[in-house]
Amino acid sequence: MDSQSSCVVVTGFGPFRQHLVNSSWEAVKELSKLGLGRDMEVELRILQLPVDYREVKQRVTRIWEDLQPQLVVHVGVDPAAKAIFLEQCGKNCGYRDADIRGFHPECGVCLPDGPEVISSGVSMRAVSRRAVVEGVEVAFSRDAGRYVCDYTYYLSLHHGNGCVALVHVPPLSPSLPASLLGKALQVIIQEMLEETEKARFLGPQTCCASPVWWDDLRLANHGKRRCSCYSGTPLWASKLVHPGAVGSF
């Protein structure tokens, strides 16, 4: 990317299997109502992705080529989680589970000849420590689960030179409504933007001007947590953070 817009893209996934209502997309829709905060001079755009490896690959490429955002945050659901997990890295291999069309990448590989692991330029450990949301824990993870969420993350990290995050949210429940998850996303993304802004003064090493977190990269293969993310029908939408701005994609 040669330049960046003052745009943040946030994606969620749609229904899949028994998950007719996907908490990731419900949380993203709630975030679109809240915006990123009055002090954030960025445009927020939201997008629903299908659990379709080939379609995701096309859409991720379009996001980075057409919008050149300063940050992309992918949101998926971890059906077993009780907390929100911030994923540090994406993996290239191990995609054996079929998508909604019965397809999986050849040999289970995202990008042939790509690195085994790509780590985000955002320190998810640092963000998880600072993002305090009453009613839900925010935790750090090094294993995104080897399904369409992880596949999406790896591709996006490749195109965005590390200016990407993956957030796994738990399923909706009486104690974890969409409104709470949406508020949590707002707080988390605010912290991510602050993290990347601070890094600009420390010496940029990635396009989002954050250092590569070598400790997280070194430990990436040792995470024990695994999860899956569910998605489905595509739906495009956009939300502006500050009044008067106009945008579409």
N, C-alpha and C positions, 0 to 999 in steps of 0.2 A: 504494500500500500504506500502510495506516495504522500497522501494527505488523509486527514481524518476530519469528519464532520462532528459537530457537537450533538451527536446522536447516540443513544443507548438502545440497543435492540434486546428485547426479552422474549424468549420463546417458551411455550408450554406444549404438552402433548394431549391428544384427544382420547376418546374412549377406546377400549380394547378388552376383548374377552369379557370377564365378569365385571370389569371396571368401566361401567357405562358412564360414570361421571369421574373424570380424572382430576384429582386434586391439584395437579400441576397447572392445568389450564384455568381452573377455577381461581387459583391463587394469583395467576398472572392477570386475569380479568379484574380481580379486586385491586391489584396494583395499579392497573390502568385508571381506575376511578380515583385513587389516591394521588397518582403522580409520584414524582421523586422528591417533592418538597419545593417550597417556594424559592428557596435559595439556590436551587440547582438549575443553572442556565443551560440545560440540555433538553433535547427532544426525546421523548420515550416512544418507541414503536414496539408493538407486540405482534406476535405471530404464532399460530398453532401449527405444529409439525405433525405429520403422520408417522406411524411406526412402520416406515417403509424405507429400507436402506437406500434404495436408488433415488427415491424422491427427496429424501433428506440431503443426499449428496448434492443434488441440483440446487436445492433451496439455500443450503449453507453457502455454496459458491456465490449465488446471487446476492445474498446479504452482504458479503464482503466486497464483491465487485461493484455493486450498484450503490450501496449506502456508505461504505467505508466508515463504519461506526468507530467511536472511540472505545467502546466496550460492548461485548455481546454476552448476555447471561442466559444460558439454557436451563430450564427448570423441568425436572422429571419427578416421578413419584416412586418412592420405595415402599412397597406394600407392607413391609414388616417394621418400618421405622416408627418410632415415637418422638423423634427429634428431627431437626433440619440438618442435613449434612452438606458441607461445602467440600467439593471434590477438588483435590489439588492437581490431578493429572489425568490425561487420557491415554489409553493403551491402543496399540496398533493391531494386536492379534487376539484371537480367541472368540470371534463372533460366529458361533455355531448355531445359535437359536434363530429360528426362522421368524420373519416379520409377518405382517398381516396378509401378505400375498404369498407366503410360503417360501420366501427367498432369504438366503443369507449370502454374504460376500464369499467369493471363491477362496477356498482355503482358510476362510474365517479371518481374512486380512483386510484392514481398512485401506491402507495405501501400500502397495507392493514397493519394497525397498525403502519404506519410511522408517524412521527411528522407532524403537520398541515403545518408548514412552515420550510424550511431550508434556511438559509441566507448564501450568499457567504462570504468567508474569505477575499475577496477583497472589500474595501470600494468604492462602486460605486460613492458615493457622492464626495469623495476626487478625484477620477479619473476624474469625469465630470468637476470638477472645474479646473483641470490642463490641460486637453486635449483641446487645442485650435486649431481649424481647420478653416481656412478661407473658407467661403462659406456655412458652415453648423453648426448649433448649436448642442452641445452635452449636454444632459440633464440626470437627475437622475429619476428613476422610482421605485415604490414598487409593481407594479401589472403587471405581464407579460401576462395576458390575458386568461389563462385556455384553451389553445389549444395545439397543438403538440409541439410548441416552449417551453411553460411553462412546459409541461410534460417532455420533453427532459432535460430541465434545472434541474428540481427536481431530476430526476434519476441520472444525472451526479453529482449533488451536493452530493447525497447520496454515490455514488461510490468514488468520489474524495475528500471527507471530506472538501468540501468548496473551493477547488482549481479550481473554475469554474466561468465563466462569461456568461451572455446572453446579446447580443447587438441587439436591434431592429433598423433597418434602414428603411428610407422611400422608396417609389417606385422610380424608375428611372424617370427622367424628364430632360428637357434641362438645368435646373439650378442645378440638382443633378445627374450628370452622374456617371457611374460606377467608372470611374477613381477617382473622388472626394471621393466617398464612400470608395474605396479601400485605398486611402491615409488616410482617417479618421480612418479606422480600424488600420492601421499601427501606427498612433499616439496614439490611445487609448490603444492598446496592449502594446506598449512601456511603457506607464504610468502604466498599470496594473502590468507589470513585475517589474517596479521600486517600486511600492507600496508593492508588496510581498517581495522584497529584503529588503526594509527598515524595514518591520515588523519582519524580522529574528533577528534583533538586539534589538527588544522590548520584545521578549519572545514569542515563538510560542505557539499557541493554536489550530492550525489546521495543516493539512499536508502541506499546502502551506505557513505555518509559518506566517499567518496573524491573528490578533485577530478577534474574532467574534464580529460583530458590533451590540451590543444588542439594541441600539436605533433604528436601521433600522429594526431589528427583531420585536421589540415591536410595531413599526408603520406599519408593513407589511400589516396588514389587513385593513388599512385605506386609501390606495391608491385609487384614483378615476378613473385613466386612465385604459382603457381596450383596447385590440387590438387582432388581429388574425394574424397568420403567415401561409404562404402557402408554400407547398413543393411538391416533386414528385419523379421522377426517380432517383435512386441512381447512383452516379458516384464517383469513388475513384481517388485521385491524390495526389501527394506530391510535395513540393517545398523546396529546401534547401536554408537557409539563407546565408550561407557562401560558397564560391567556394571549391570544392574538397570533400565535404561531400556527402555521399550516403545513401539513406534510402528509404524504401517502407513499405506499410502496406496493 
